[in-house]
Amino acid sequence: MTAATTKTQQEQWMVENQVFQIFDLFADLPRNAKSALVELQRDNHLEYLTKGLKRLDPSFCVLDANRPWLCYWILHSIALLGDYVEHEVEDNVVDFLSRCQDPNGGYGGGPGQLPHLATTYAAVNALITVGGERSLSSINREKVYMFLKRMKQPSGAFRMHDAGEIDVRACYTAISVASILNILDDELVQNVGDYILSCQTYEGGISGEPGAEAHGGYTFCGFATMILINEVNRLDLAGLLDWVAFRQGREGGFQGRTNKLVDSCYSFWQGGAFALLQRLHAILDEQLANYAPQTGVASGISGGEESSDGTQVDDKACHFKLGGTNASCPVNLNSIGYNFVKQPVEMEALYQRWALQQYILLCAQDMDGGLKDKPGKRRDFYHTCYSLSGLSLSQHSWSQDEDSAPLPNAVMGPYANLLERTHPLFNVVLDQYYEAQEFFDTP
């Protein structure tokens, strides 16, 4: 007698069937037809995105409190495709987001709405993506800092908004904004690492709050935050790697949680974790060497020798250290994002990059423009943004440094599919990030 199948199993088999039908059809096609099918429909994507930035139909009213996110998802997708919007549209975006900026700091979901860490992150990233003095100078960094301080909690975590929820997403959006605006300091960082550590689960991934289930989005947020506050050596990276590696399914894409369906947005949230791990080979190698499978944690993890006063002393090169501080070689918290991406990649990405690109191009791409969660779903700006972001990370994961272009065999389909490189910590295109970094590099 066989046990009855669960609804989750049935849904998984249905998705696998849809995906493998697409793959089987693709395998039987002649070479020319295959090339056409895996071509990134750049012009159609740009048309879809540009129309969305100018006008949305009434069904989008449910996203009224997410309008800065719509700006970011669309603008970042356009930037990844190597294009830009008209100056008039850019000016309209800057004007609109300026009206979303609260007089007391932070950005709301729309003009007059409550300032919120998530929409502050989206607005700041959108304005950085637009670039230029008018856009960047519209951000009131002093008021943003005051807002971040108000959201800071004694536990080290942050609230999303006044009287709002406390979670890892709040930590990431706060620290990411502070870092990219060059306003990150010890007061904002204090005890954040303790809160993130309390959210790393027995599986190795990171949950939204202590005691919850490990999740791809929260794992990226917690992981990136620990890098930006220079405490990544405190995480169980060996366990995190183990958890995220098993989130890539038979379809080639990633699931967000254990026993969940594949979803193209995790091309970035899970794929991004691998992009971060590639630059942490020294810490990861040390943890793997001391990994204790019976406990599920790494033993003897320090990220460097401990000095007599209990601070961490890293014996790596002084120009960039991760994990701990050294009085003779202090770390500038605001420079970590810049130095991190400048580090050469010395380790292969530990996931099936080709399989991920195949899933995105064949199963998530709408040939009329935009990308979607999975076959049978509708395109949307969120999945377009994070599918393209994950595709970019996958294409560039072979590159040794940020200045070297990927080889043709790193890009599935024609080389014209190559996207712009995105910063793996902030998810803004590198050229825009460098412009912002130089602009905000002032006292």
C-alpha positions, 0 to 999 in steps of 0.5 A: 500500500502506497502513501497518498501523495501530498499537494506539495508533491503534486505541484512539484511534479507538475512544475517538473513536467512543464519544465522538462517538456520545454527542455525536451523540445529544446533538445530536439530542435536544430541548432539555429532554432536552439540559438533563437530560443535561448536569445535574450529578447532584449528589445521586447524586455526594454519595451515592456519595462519602459512602458511600465515606468511611464504608465501602469494599468489600474490593476497595479493599485494594490502596489500603491505602497510599493512605488519606489520598488517599481521604480527600482525594479524597472530602472535596474532591469533597464540598466542591466540590459545596458540601456537607459531611459529618456532624460525627461523620464529620469527627471520625473523619477527623481521628482517623484522619489523626492516627494516620497522622501519624508521630512524626518528622513527615509522614503515612504511607499508614495508621497505622504506615506510612512517612511519604511526601510524597504522603500528607502532601500528601493528609492536609494538604489533607484536614484543611484541607478539614475545617477547624475548630480541631480539624482544623487544630491536629492538624497538627504543623507543626514535625514536618512541617517536620523531615520536609520537611528530611529529604527535601530533597536537595543537588540541590534536589529532594526524595525522596518518602520515606526512600530513595525516588524523587526527582521533580517530584511530590516537589518539588510536594508538599513545597513545597505543604505548606510553603506552605499551612502557612506554614513555607516558607523559603529552606532548603526552596526552595534549588535547587528551581528548578534541578531543575524547570528540568532537567525541562522538555523540548524539547516545553515540558512538564515531566517527572517527572525529567531526560530523561523525557517531558513529562507533564500531572501533572508539568507542573502540579506543576513549574509550580505549584512554580515559582510558589510559590518565586517563580521561575516567570519562569525557565520557558519559559512560551511553550513550556509554553503551546504544549505544554499547548494541544495536549493538548486533543483532538477529544473536548474533554478532555485527554490526559496525554502526546503521542499518549495517550488522553483522560482526565478527570483531566487536566481538572485537571492540564492545565486547571489549567496554564491557570488558572495561566497566566491570572495570568502574562500579563505574564511570558508576554507578554514571553516570547511577544514574544521567542519564538524558534521555531527554538530552541524557547525564549524569549530574553531572559527575565528577569521584570524588570531585573537589579540590579548584584548580580545579583538580579532587580528586578521593576518590577511593583507591589510588593504582589505580584511573580513572579520575582526579589526586590527588597531594597526590596520583599521577597517573603514566600514564604508569602504567594505562594499567597494573593496569587496567587489575589487577583490579577485575571485579565487574560487569557482561558483559552487552551483550549476550556472549553465543550468540556471541560465537555461532555466531563466532563458527557456522557462522564465523568459516571456518572449513578448518581454519581461520574465516570470516566476515559472512556466504558467505564471505571468510576467512581472517587474519583480521577477524581471529584475531578480531573474536578470540580476541572477543571470548577470551574476551567473554570466560574470561568475567566471570572471577573475575580477570586475574589469575582465569580460566573461569568456563566450562559454560563460554566456548561454546563447549568443554573446549578445545575451551578456548583461551589465555586471551588478554589485553582488552586495547592493544589486546596483550596476557597477558603473552606477555604484562607482559613480555613487561611491565617488559622489558620496565619498565626502565627510 
